Amino acid sequence: RVGGKNKVFKKFNLIEYMTEEKFLNLISENRLDLSETFAIVVDEAHERNINTDLIIGILKDKIADFNDLKVVITSATIEPKKFCEFYFECPYIEIPGKIFPVDVIYSPPSDKKEIFDAVVEKAIEIHLNEPIASGDILCFLTGQDEVERAKNVCEAKIYNQGNKRALILTAYGRQSPEDQQALFKKNQDKLVRKIIFATDVAETSITIDGVRI
């Protein structure tokens, strides 16, 4: 269930995927039968947007009404003990992750330059001055329009300088499956670097191998 689309067909046991907004709509309209629901999984809880907070609060009340309902909350960074206290001292499982060293190089903002222009120029600067072997470049912008515009601007500037060693890609939520697959395809040419302009979809939802910058 996504927006106005519904591809749910009731047969036997059902695993149903939906956005947070869709879940809240179904709850508010009493169209979600929790008496027939075994478990609800809330993923990416650490993003802590208003929809996530509402769902977590609503589910606490629903657990009291439906004793057999299981609630699973997954997160990369939240403090599990606080959630356990909120959910009646429930148990939790910790899965240790790997920590990789990260060098942070701060680029002071300029009053004369928009963030969009600064991001594109920095990506080009790194690509032209750092060896290809140092890794692919991932840049974050605020929305699909900015991401697509950045791709066009970056292509024009890099290719006009005679540098063909860049594969410039985009990543955003409504992207076609074909374009999404290009993000994960390994470069056969070791002399070509991926430069990816993305929305926050690339923060937690996907992992792109090869990104080092």
Secondary structure, 3 states (H helix, E strand, C coil): CECCECCCCCCCCCCCCCCHHHHHHHHHCCCCCHHHCCEEEECCHHHCCHHHHHHHHHHHHHHHHCCCCEEEECCCCCCHHHHHHHCCCCCCCCCCCCCCCCCCCCCCCCCCCCHHHHHHHHHHHHHHHCCHHHCEEEEECCCHHHHHHHHHHHHHHHHHCCCCCEEEEEECCCCCHHHHHHHHCCCCCCCCEEEEEECCHHHHCCCCCCECC
